[in-house]
């Protein structure tokens, strides 16, 4: 089970992964928060509940579970759904947080994880670079508050540079370890979670910045992916 979190390309990453891995096994996509109405329409078939999905004896290569409305799609959950993920041969890929379509964010009461998650992909959109923080960061006030606890004082007019990127990356990739098992969609706490999760970061939107910037990031973050092609290659090796 793969969780995709972060900002600046989560839905694109989810779709890329689903299309790649559907050649090997059946995929089911969903969200634990909400997504734009069109972001799961690449699926071969959609279901309005996990009960109906698991009741299908022959789901297509790519399925999606959600209920639509004009603006957003949500995936409905019941407590009885959670055990169904444990022994399924389906590979589940889900989006676990939102960023208001901005390339940077700060987490508050998200991501919304499932305990069966085996891999977490965090996404950072490089469109945020060299822009005022307040214009490109979801919950920028929380980003600033946390940043200022340990570093030089910044405000919303701060131009996002590599130091801010480093701060965001650390915040993103620590989310699974920080998660206490709370399921905020309704008042529930999981008894345990997977302690052997693989976490990888991908810098997305690499075409909007100069090559020297990407090269500097590559030199520093040698295990990260850069762009959709590289994250797909990494995921392909996982499965």
C-alpha positions in Angstrom: 0.0 0.0 0.0 1.5 3.3 -1.1 0.6 6.7 0.4 1.4 9.8 -1.6 1.7 13.0 0.5 3.1 16.5 0.1 2.5 19.2 -2.6 3.1 20.1 -6.1 2.3 16.9 -8.0 0.7 14.3 -5.7 -2.2 13.4 -8.0 0.1 13.3 -11.0 2.4 11.0 -9.1 -0.5 8.7 -8.0 -1.6 8.4 -11.6 1.9 7.7 -12.9 2.3 4.9 -10.4 -1.1 3.4 -11.1 -0.5 3.4 -14.8 2.9 1.8 -14.5 2.1 -0.9 -12.0 -1.3 -1.9 -13.5 0.8 -3.9 -16.1 1.9 -6.1 -13.2 -1.1 -6.3 -10.8 -4.5 -4.9 -10.1 -4.5 -1.4 -8.6 -7.0 0.5 -6.5 -6.7 4.2 -6.0 -8.5 6.4 -3.4 -8.0 9.4 -1.1 -8.2 9.7 2.7 -8.9 13.4 2.4 -10.3 14.8 -0.9 -9.2 15.4 -4.4 -10.3 17.5 -7.4 -13.2 16.0 -9.2 -11.1 14.9 -12.3 -8.1 13.5 -10.6 -9.3 9.9 -10.4 -11.0 9.7 -13.7 -8.1 7.7 -15.3 -9.4 4.6 -13.5 -11.0 1.9 -15.6 -13.9 1.6 -13.2 -15.0 3.5 -10.0 -16.9 2.2 -7.0 -18.8 4.2 -4.4 -17.6 2.1 -1.4 -15.0 -0.4 -0.5 -17.8 -2.9 0.2 -18.8 -2.8 -3.5 -15.1 -2.9 -4.6 -14.3 -6.0 -2.6 -17.5 -7.7 -3.6 -16.5 -7.5 -7.3 -15.0 -10.8 -8.2 -13.1 -9.4 -11.2 -12.1 -5.7 -10.8 -10.3 -4.1 -13.7 -6.6 -3.3 -13.8 -7.2 0.2 -12.3 -10.0 0.8 -9.9 -10.9 3.9 -7.9 -13.2 4.2 -4.8 -14.8 7.5 -4.3 -18.1 9.5 -4.3 -18.1 12.5 -6.6 -19.5 15.9 -6.2 -19.1 18.9 -8.6 -15.9 20.2 -6.9 -14.2 17.3 -5.1 -14.2 13.5 -4.7 -14.0 11.8 -1.4 -13.6 8.1 -0.5 -16.1 6.9 2.1 -14.8 4.7 4.9 -16.4 2.5 7.5 -14.6 0.8 10.4 -15.4 -2.5 8.8 -13.4 -1.5 5.7 -10.0 -1.5 7.5 -9.4 -5.3 8.0 -10.2 -5.8 4.3 -6.9 -4.3 3.2 -4.8 -6.8 5.2 -5.0 -9.9 3.0 -5.9 -8.4 -0.4 -3.7 -9.1 -3.4 -4.7 -5.6 -4.7 -2.1 -2.9 -4.6 -3.7 0.2 -3.0 -2.3 3.7 -3.9 -3.8 6.6 -2.1 -3.5 10.3 -1.6 -3.2 11.2 2.1 -3.3 15.0 2.3 -4.1 18.2 0.4 -2.2 21.3 -0.5 -4.8 23.6 -2.1 -3.0 23.1 -5.5 0.2 24.9 -4.1 3.7 23.5 -4.5 4.6 23.7 -0.8 2.7 23.0 2.5 3.0 22.5 6.2 1.2 19.6 7.9 -1.2 20.2 10.7 -3.8 17.4 11.2 -2.7 15.4 8.2 -1.6 13.2 6.4 -4.4 10.8 7.0 -2.6 7.4 6.9 -3.7 3.8 6.9 -1.7 1.5 9.2 -1.2 -1.1 6.4 0.9 1.4 4.4 4.2 0.0 3.2 5.6 2.9 1.2 5.3 6.7 1.5 6.1 9.0 -1.3 6.5 12.7 -0.4 6.2 15.2 -3.2 7.7 18.7 -3.2 6.9 21.0 -6.2 9.9 23.1 -7.2 7.6 25.9 -8.5 7.8 27.2 -5.0 11.5 28.2 -5.5 12.3 31.9 -5.7 8.7 32.9 -4.9 7.3 34.6 -1.7 6.5 32.0 0.8 3.0 33.3 1.4 2.1 32.9 -2.2 3.3 29.3 -2.7 2.8 27.5 0.7 -0.4 26.1 2.1 -0.5 26.9 5.8 2.4 29.3 5.4 1.8 30.8 8.8 2.5 27.4 10.5 5.5 26.9 8.3 6.9 30.2 9.4 6.1 29.6 13.1 7.9 26.2 13.1 10.8 27.5 11.0 11.4 30.4 13.3 11.8 28.2 16.3 15.2 27.0 15.2 16.4 29.2 12.4 16.6 32.9 11.4 13.4 34.8 11.5 11.4 34.8 8.3 7.9 36.1 7.3 5.5 35.6 4.5 7.6 37.7 2.2 10.5 35.4 2.5 11.7 34.2 -0.9 11.8 30.4 -0.9 15.3 29.1 -1.4 17.1 25.9 -0.7 17.1 26.3 3.1 13.3 26.4 3.0 13.2 23.4 0.7 15.4 21.5 3.1 13.1 22.4 6.0 10.0 21.3 4.1 11.6 18.0 3.0 12.5 17.1 6.6 9.0 17.9 7.7 7.5 15.8 4.9 9.6 12.7 5.2 9.1 12.5 9.0 5.3 12.3 8.8 5.0 8.5 9.1 7.2 8.3 12.1 5.2 11.1 13.8 1.9 9.6 13.1 0.3 8.3 16.3 -2.3 6.1 14.7 -5.2 8.6 14.9 -7.8 8.4 12.2 -9.1 11.9 12.0 -12.0 11.2 9.6 -13.9 9.8 12.6 -12.8 9.4 16.2 -10.7 6.3 16.0 -7.2 5.2 16.8 -5.5 2.2 15.2 -3.8 -0.2 17.7 -0.6 -0.4 15.6 1.0 0.6 12.4 3.6 -0.8 10.0 7.0 -0.1 11.5 9.0 -0.9 8.3 7.7 1.7 5.9 9.9 2.8 3.0 9.9 6.6 2.6 11.2 8.4 -0.5 11.0 12.0 -1.5 10.5 13.2 -5.1 11.2 16.7 -6.3 8.6 17.4 -8.9 8.2 20.3 -11.4 12.0 20.1 -12.2 11.4 21.7 -15.6 10.5 25.1 -14.1 13.9 25.7 -12.5 17.4 26.0 -13.9 19.5 22.8 -14.3 22.1 24.1 -11.8 19.5 24.2 -9.1 18.4 20.7 -9.8 22.0 19.6 -9.9 22.6 21.2 -6.5 19.6 19.3 -5.0 20.7 16.1 -6.6 24.2 16.4 -5.0 22.6 16.9 -1.6 19.8 14.4 -1.7 21.3 11.5 -3.5 18.5 9.1 -2.7 15.6 11.3 -3.8 13.8 11.2 -7.1 13.7 14.1 -9.5 10.6 14.2 -11.7 8.0 11.7 -12.6 10.2 9.5 -14.7 12.6 8.8 -11.8 9.9 8.2 -9.2 8.2 5.7 -11.5 11.6 3.9 -11.9 12.0 3.6 -8.2 8.4 2.3 -7.6 8.9 -0.2 -10.5 11.8 -1.7 -8.5 9.6 -2.0 -5.3 7.1 -4.2 -7.0 
